[in-house]
Amino acid sequence: MNKIVIHGARLLSGNVTVSGAKNSIVALMPASILADEVVILEGVPEISDVYALINILQIMGAKIHFTKGVLTIDPRGVKSIPMPSGKINSLRASYYFMGALLGKFGKATVGLPGGCNLGPRPIDLHIKGFEALGAVVFSDKDVMYLRTKKTKLVASHIFMDIVSVGATINIMLAAVKAKGRTIIENAAREPEIIDVATLLNNMGAKVYGAGTNEIRIDGVSKLHGTKHFIIPDRIEAGTYLAIAAAVGRGVTVHNVLYEHLESYISKLEEMGVQMTIREDSITVHPNCDLKMINVKTYPYPGFATDLQQPITPLLLKSYGQGELIDTIYERRIGHISELKRMGANINIDGYRIIMDSPSELKGAEVVASDLRAGASLIVAGLIAKGVTTIYNVEFILRGYDRIIEKLTNLGADIALVDTNNKVKLEERGGR
Ligand code: EPZ
């Protein structure tokens, strides 16, 4: 298995450009099969989740071409065939094929999703939405079977018990061709939801209110092809902002939208991080003596749960006592034990993560338990004195496009190394 080796405590400077949003592209690709013509997605990140979804789409009969960030999907040969759970459970977002296949064919057989280990990750809200639209859903072992009772789905008024990104998107995918007007109340408001709605509307759908907590969808009979440029990855951007604040002496992060990170940036400013914010870039100025803060995660536009792990090593460099509470995933703590091995003064008290800083981080051998825990260990390794070796890097390469190359260009001493300790070139998509 590959590993990442970092010689830490070096100051970084220069420019880094954020790639397209992972949590957008993993929904846009399944959504493309709803079209009866070719869909072209631009600004696509070269991450392993994209390659996994390309593989699934090809098995379904789509024709795919992917080069230089441009992904061309011809869905005209797609059939609603049973999805191989072996392929499907490699990533949680594969559940979007349920909504897309149900929306297009009125039936779907999909393996239950996999994805990061963040504790229980049910899909009951997705199923509630599909059943409200008139589908019959049952599961046998690790496969979900979804069928419409009538010839096609029928619009419905759906109230989401919990704000759920995935369920909001999945119900949108199923409803765009349903008969009548579907209303989703208490919908999630993440920018990725707006991005999917934009693609669907450019394909001829009628989706109104994406980005608010009430989305209205008027079903249409046909969806045509289109071209769509995906939004920047706000979580990747937030990760580089944390790195720039922790070990930077003047780093500019390009292709970042301030409005996607308002709550996160205000917390960085609360710590004393000095930044210059422009229309699509942010420069983090050298800083020292940062102040510890308290962090609580919330659905968008609150502080993103996906950024609580990457910001933690920066918090550990600051001065004072603080606590972090993840209200979305209380068990999103896979990074804590590894940070403690690096010398962090960080503990778990119930659902609170308590820190007493600054902690002098030292290089160590650590294991990534999930995507953002892995990102947290990279940030910690860049801060720590000595050598940090990170295992299970496949998690990290799922969601960070060319992270080794981008950090090397900023002056980091970081390498992807194979089991024979030979430096590996970071292949596209971490393959
Ligand atoms: C999306 O996951 C993201 N993944 C996650 O990012 C992100 O952490 C999460 O939203 C929250 O923002 C993708 O977009 C592919 P949810 P999703 O449904 O849709 C509960 C990353 O690191 N829930 O918004 O699966 C659930 O357990 C990944 O990029 C139900 O109870 O998350 C959680 O507590 C990790 N029943 C809360 O809702 C359901 O049917 C929010 O989950 C669905 C969710």
Residues whose N, C-alpha, C, O or C-beta is under 5 A from the ligand:
A	BS01	EPZ	N23 V26 A93 P120 R121 P122 I123 D124 L125 H126 I162 V163 S164 V165 G166 A167 T305 D306 I328 Y329 L371 R372
